[in-house]
Amino acid sequence: MERGKMAEAESLETAAEHERILREIESTDTACIGPTLRSVYDGEEHGRFMEKLETRIRNHDREIEKMCNFHYQGFVDSITELLKVRGEAQKLKNQVTDTNRKLQHEGKEFFFPLAKLVIAMEELKQCRLQQRNISATVDKLMLCLPVLEMYSKLRDQMKTKRHYPALKTLEHLEHTYLPQVSHYRFCKVMVDNIPKLREEIKDVSMSDLKDFLESIRKHSDKIGETAMKQAQQQRNLDNIILQQPRIGIKRKPKKDAYTIFDAEIESTSPKSEQDSGILDVEDEEEDEEVPGAQDLVDFSPVYRCLHIYSVLGARETFENYYRKQRRKQARLVLQPPSNMHETLDGYRKYFNQIVGFFVVEDHILHTTQGLVNRAYIDELWEMALSKTIAALRTHSSYCSDPNLVLDLKNLIVLFADTLQVYGFPVNQLFDMLLEIRDQYSETLLKKWAGIFRNILDSDNYSPIPVTSEEMYKKVVGQFPFQDIELEKPFPKKFPFSEFVPKVYNQIKEFIYACLKFSEDLHLSSTEVDDMIRKSTNLLLTRTLSNSLQNVIKRKNIGLTELVQIIINTTHLEKSCKYLEEFITNITNVLPETVHTTKLYGTTTFKDARHAAEEEIYTNLNQKIDQFLQLADYDWMTGDLGNKASDYLVDLIAFLRSTFAVFTHLPGKVAQTACMSACKHLATSLMQLLLEAEVRQLTLGALQQFNLDVRECEQFARSGPVPGFQEDTLQLAFIDLRQLLDLFIQWDWSTYLADYGQPNCKYLRVNPVTALTLLEKMKDTSRKNNVFAQFRKNERDKQKLIDTVAKQLRGLISSHHS
């Protein structure tokens, strides 16, 4: 324990002694340090003393560094004062020289004591020593002064954020000036500070780059909008050039980015240093020139950062960072908003952002050496193209307005043309436009379906009356029609109703709408012609055909409307050749061309006309059935009538008035309708006579029925529709006529004898029909003549009916066998 305490006391004593020696060294003149240092080496603790000395030296170095930084301006002022000392030293030298000369002069003439001479020599020695010290000091300061000036310039450049010039100054300072004064401690401080300055410059330039990237991300739509305006202006100028070939248009040249950057380096304006993206540009009026897309963007932050990283040997790091960030921005730009399909502005903003992105990348490609390359740009464009096309396919499919689809097509064409100017391949966009063209055709067909429906629903289905030349020219101007009948004086009528010129004009409007979509798609005339013809064929065969069929099949449509539809479709069918000429005129493709598609309008209108004809036949038959439902025969009457039934007279009157309306129909249509009506009437009358509910009938009832049939035959003989040969129309009632004659004349012997002969009088009477009717009369005879059976003539008649019935059954059996 005592030894420990003694050792500890000795250690404290030694430390105190070392501290005293260090204070003595710091406070005494260098000439007196020798004895002090000897006392250290005489002891045994000189190792510890050296450690304390090194620690004290490092502390003083740190204090010197702090003092240098804190008293930097004072240091510069001191140097300035030392420079003034140099002049004073020169004066001192001159004074010493004068003194020496005087001394020499005086020494020759006078005798000086030795003591005075020694004093003078000592003074001279001191003056010369001071002179050497001052001269050495001035030389050293002259070496240090450029270093300090360069360091001061570096600080000023860093303060004003002129980082690239600061980096150049730092290189000069490091490689040219500091090696000359490397043995000074303040130089070592500067050398140690250089890496920190480099990192600071690197970080600040990267921060400027991030601000630039963020700025162009936010303003991509503005850049793209400007680029697309330029493309639109150029397209308008190209159109003017095509119309006026002699007018020369000069495009505004692009600014050289490196020229801008060099000017930026020379500039000392803080504003030029701090720009990091979009320049403020006011909206130009429509009649003023649109600024170039590159004019809106200050690319100097990119160029500065690229140069700085290149100088620092970290160019590859910078390139990777730039490309990575731009890829992220590309993915954000290519993500369409969910409601983009609702308005055209949604599509426009989407396109503007994409164009703005690639305009910036194209400019970077052409104004930097390797920051981005063609492979990188192509990769980004391929990704953008696929995502853009997918987005357009998805969102355009929601669009049901043909005007919006057409505006979208024009916007896509402008988008493609803009990017094509910058060298990007856009063929896939035009291929996609062909897909959108099909969708556009579908939306047009839906729109025109509504238009046709409104036209057909609002039509009065009456010939168009004209009372003046102006009205006549208006109709003829809308629809190509010529007729000798219309050369008569006013008033007069066109044979067709208003829906004919309206439908014709709407077909032309549809063709114009199809033509609008084909503009600027770089299609040949043949392709445009083929597209228009195919779309028009769809309009005719599907849309218009369905509209006509719907009108024809309506429950409440009348015969007059059906007749007018047949007349209308006949005239529309004739107008198809004019539609062919119309398409030829706007596409300049002759119809004789090998691959030209023919219009199917003729087929469409023929089908509609045939459907209307069938509907007329059906409608007539339904009307006849309605009249027949009013028939009220007394099948058991014994009275002989003298006139046709009222219902049949009304039916014949209806048929006469109906066929009078058929005068404008094609002859075969009217004849077919008349024949169909008579056949249906004859068949219905036969069914009425033979129906199961009529179990019994009398000869008087047959006589009344015969009067009705005669009325029908009289109608057929009157020729309600011209064009029938003699008694052709009467043949519709031949079955009824022969059957009734057979029963009324009771000519069974002739019928049974001649049955099966080609020239048989009752050739159209079927034995089954005759037997059915005979059975009804037989039952009547039995019921009404219970007591009459005792009369001989009645008994003979009953036997005759039974005999005839038996023979008829035999005929039927032999016919079936």
Buried (B, 14 or more C-beta within 10 A) or exposed (E): EEEEEEEEEEEEEBBEBBEEBBEBBEEEEEEEEEEBEEEBEEBEBEEBBEEBBEEBEEEEBEEEBEBBEEEBEEBBEEBEEBEEBBEEBEEBBEEBEEBEEEBEEEEEEEEEEEEEEEEBEEEBEEBEEBBEEBBEBBEEBEEBBBBBEBBEBBBBBBEBBBBBBBBBBBEBBBEEBBEEBEEBEBBBBBBEBBEEBBEBBBEBBBEBBBBBBBBBBEBBBBBBBBBBBBBBEBBEEEEEEEEEEEEEEEEEEEBEBEEBBEEBBEEEEEEBBBBBBBEEEEEEEEEEEBBBBBBBBBBBBBBBBBBBBBBBEEBEEBBEBBBEBBBEBBEEBBEBEEEBBBEBEBBBBBBBBBBBBBBBBBBBBBBBEEBBEEEBBEEBBEBBBEBBBEBBEEBBEEBEEBEBBBBBBBBBBBBBBBBBBBEBEBEBBBEBBEBBBEBBBBBBBEBBBEBBBEBBEEBEBEBBEBEEEEBBEEBBEBBBBEEEEBEEEEEBEBBBBBBBBBBBBBBBEBBEBBBBBBEBBEBEEBBBBBBBBBBBBBBBBEBBBBBBBBBBEEEEBEBEBBBBBBBBBBBBBBBBBBBBEBBBEBBEBEBEEEEBBEBBBBBBBBBBBBBBBBBBBEBBBEBBEEBBEEBEBEBBBEEEBEEBBEBBBEBBEBBEEBBEBBEBBBEEBBBBBBBBBBBBBBBBBBEBBBEEEBEBBBBBBBBBBBBBBBBBBEBBEEBBBEEBEEEEBBBBBBBBBBBBBBBEEBBBEEBBEBBEEEEBBBBBBBBBBBBBBBBBBBEBBEEEBEEBEEEEEBEEBBEEBEEBBEBBEEBBEEEEE
